[in-house]
Amino acid sequence: MLGLLPVACTGILRQLSIIPEMKTFFFVGRNPENDCGMSWKIWKIRRVGRTVETFWGAGTKEKHRLVPVGKLQSRRWSFRSETKAIACYQERISEKLRKGYEPSTRSMPRR
């Protein structure tokens, strides 16, 4: 249902915390198995109440942007308390930052 709203409306709803913000991280590293010798990865995370959801997969450079190649894989965790969900959310982000992922310059809209 939210996918049918105009972009301006989704921005307002995101500010009101009705639509969760998706945080996006990128990893670019060497990969001798690829023709170009590089790998691009995308990892996204969002938390809605007591649920944490991640998306990940390969990316490619297109018009100076890193975009997913095909459909991203996903996983969802549900917790008994919002506090545990927040802890999981923060720990997963910290883990990716330790591995060399970099946050995007802006949060990507949910699509």
DAVENKA-V888473 format. One record per residue. N is the residue number from 1. RES is the residue in three letters. SS is DSSP state (H for helix, E for strand, C for the rest). Layout:
N_RES_SS + N_RES_SS
//
This chain:
1_MET_C + 2_LEU_H + 3_GLY_H + 4_LEU_H + 5_LEU_C + 6_PRO_C + 7_VAL_H + 8_ALA_H + 9_CYS_H + 10_THR_H + 11_GLY_H + 12_ILE_H + 13_LEU_H + 14_ARG_H + 15_GLN_H + 16_LEU_C + 17_SER_C + 18_ILE_C + 19_ILE_C + 20_PRO_C + 21_GLU_C + 22_MET_E + 23_LYS_E + 24_THR_E + 25_PHE_E + 26_PHE_E + 27_PHE_E + 28_VAL_E + 29_GLY_E + 30_ARG_E + 31_ASN_C + 32_PRO_C + 33_GLU_C + 34_ASN_C + 35_ASP_C + 36_CYS_C + 37_GLY_C + 38_MET_E + 39_SER_E + 40_TRP_E + 41_LYS_E + 42_ILE_E + 43_TRP_E + 44_LYS_E + 45_ILE_E + 46_ARG_E + 47_ARG_E + 48_VAL_E + 49_GLY_C + 50_ARG_C + 51_THR_E + 52_VAL_E + 53_GLU_E + 54_THR_E + 55_PHE_E + 56_TRP_E + 57_GLY_E + 58_ALA_E + 59_GLY_E + 60_THR_E + 61_LYS_E + 62_GLU_E + 63_LYS_C + 64_HIS_C + 65_ARG_E + 66_LEU_E + 67_VAL_E + 68_PRO_E + 69_VAL_C + 70_GLY_C + 71_LYS_C + 72_LEU_C + 73_GLN_E + 74_SER_E + 75_ARG_E + 76_ARG_E + 77_TRP_E + 78_SER_E + 79_PHE_C + 80_ARG_C + 81_SER_C + 82_GLU_H + 83_THR_H + 84_LYS_H + 85_ALA_H + 86_ILE_H + 87_ALA_H + 88_CYS_H + 89_TYR_H + 90_GLN_H + 91_GLU_H + 92_ARG_H + 93_ILE_H + 94_SER_H + 95_GLU_H + 96_LYS_H + 97_LEU_H + 98_ARG_H + 99_LYS_C + 100_GLY_C + 101_TYR_C + 102_GLU_E + 103_PRO_E + 104_SER_C + 105_THR_C + 106_ARG_C + 107_SER_C + 108_MET_E + 109_PRO_C + 110_ARG_C + 111_ARG_C
//
